[in-house]
Amino acid sequence: TEVVAEEDWKENMLILGGVLTNVVAKKFNESFPAFFPSEEFPYRKLETPQESYSDGNIGVIAKTSNPEDREKKIFLVAGVQSKGTKAAVRAFKDLENVVEHYSAGQFYAVVKGLDLNSDGEIDDYRVIETSE
């Protein structure tokens, strides 16, 4: 979450956590097709080409070319709040079922975390928007 060596920014990356908790996510935020648009704390909104989300259970998986080296790719797995990040992590583990062409170029998938047993924890997710 705190990579400061700029030479590391030219590699393939998996960024976990949003712009509030991850300095690398903040640096590359606007490179993704779905991103956190606010420059002001607490960054509680996700923007896609189709919609804007502020529910804390909303998460995103996004992939883009690394602006530091276009041959490299960056994945973002993050949420509007921590529950959204947990939903995005669950969905990322199941990526081939979430996004049909995840190995292709740029994409995003917005997921909503679900608490199936009402214990206050995210147990599952539902895909609510994709770039495909």
C-alpha positions in Angstrom: 0.0 0.0 0.0 3.0 2.3 0.3 5.3 1.6 -2.6 7.4 4.7 -2.9 10.2 3.5 -5.2 9.2 4.9 -8.5 11.0 2.2 -10.5 8.4 -0.3 -9.1 5.6 1.8 -10.7 6.7 0.6 -14.1 5.8 -3.1 -13.5 2.6 -5.1 -13.6 0.7 -4.3 -10.4 -2.2 -5.5 -8.3 -3.4 -2.6 -6.2 -5.5 -3.6 -3.3 -7.5 -0.9 -1.5 -8.8 2.5 -2.6 -7.3 5.9 -2.7 -7.8 6.5 1.0 -5.7 3.6 2.1 -3.3 3.1 -0.8 -0.9 5.7 -2.1 -0.3 3.8 -5.4 -4.1 3.5 -5.9 -4.3 7.3 -5.5 -1.5 7.9 -8.0 -3.1 5.7 -10.8 -6.7 6.3 -9.8 -7.8 8.3 -12.9 -6.1 5.8 -15.3 -8.8 3.2 -14.6 -12.1 3.1 -16.5 -13.9 3.2 -13.1 -12.3 5.4 -10.5 -12.8 7.5 -7.3 -13.4 11.0 -8.6 -13.1 13.2 -5.5 -9.9 14.8 -4.4 -11.3 15.4 -1.0 -11.4 13.1 2.0 -13.1 10.7 2.5 -13.3 9.7 -1.3 -16.6 7.9 -0.8 -17.8 7.6 -4.4 -17.0 5.4 -7.3 -17.5 6.7 -10.8 -18.0 4.6 -14.0 -18.9 5.7 -17.5 -22.5 4.6 -16.8 -23.1 5.4 -13.1 -21.9 6.9 -9.8 -21.9 4.8 -6.6 -21.6 5.8 -3.0 -22.9 2.7 -1.1 -20.2 1.4 1.3 -20.8 -2.2 0.0 -19.8 -1.3 -3.5 -16.5 -2.6 -4.8 -14.6 -2.5 -8.1 -12.2 -4.6 -10.1 -10.6 -2.6 -12.8 -7.7 -3.3 -15.3 -5.8 -0.8 -17.4 -2.4 -0.3 -19.0 0.2 1.0 -16.7 0.8 4.7 -17.7 4.4 4.4 -16.7 4.9 1.5 -19.2 2.1 0.7 -21.6 3.3 -2.9 -22.0 2.5 -3.6 -18.3 -1.0 -3.9 -16.7 -2.5 -2.7 -13.5 -5.4 -4.3 -11.6 -7.3 -2.3 -9.0 -9.3 -4.2 -6.4 -11.0 -1.6 -4.1 -14.2 -0.4 -2.6 -16.1 2.7 -1.6 -15.5 1.5 2.0 -13.9 -1.6 3.6 -17.0 -3.8 3.0 -16.9 -2.8 -0.7 -13.2 -3.8 -0.8 -14.1 -7.2 0.7 -16.7 -7.7 -1.9 -14.2 -6.8 -4.7 -11.6 -9.2 -3.2 -14.2 -12.0 -3.3 -15.1 -11.2 -6.9 -11.4 -11.0 -7.9 -11.0 -14.6 -6.6 -13.7 -15.5 -9.1 -12.6 -13.2 -11.9 -13.2 -15.6 -14.8 -16.9 -15.7 -13.9 -17.1 -11.9 -13.2 -15.6 -10.6 -16.4 -15.8 -12.7 -19.6 -12.7 -11.2 -21.2 -10.5 -10.3 -18.2 -7.3 -11.1 -20.1 -8.1 -8.6 -22.8 -7.4 -4.8 -22.5 -9.0 -2.4 -20.2 -12.2 -3.4 -18.2 -14.0 -2.9 -15.0 -16.6 -4.7 -12.9 -18.6 -3.1 -10.1 -19.8 -5.5 -7.4 -22.1 -5.1 -4.4 -21.2 -7.0 -1.2 -23.9 -9.2 0.2 -24.3 -10.3 3.9 -26.2 -13.5 3.4 -26.3 -14.6 7.0 -26.9 -11.2 8.6 -23.7 -11.3 10.7 -22.4 -7.9 9.5 -19.7 -9.5 7.3 -19.6 -9.7 3.5 -20.3 -13.3 2.5 -20.8 -13.0 -1.2 -21.2 -10.4 -4.0 -23.4 -9.6 -7.0 -22.0 -8.0 -10.2 -24.0 -4.9 -10.9 -22.1 -3.3 -13.8 -19.4 -4.3 -16.2 -17.6 -2.6 -19.1 -18.6 -5.5 -21.4 
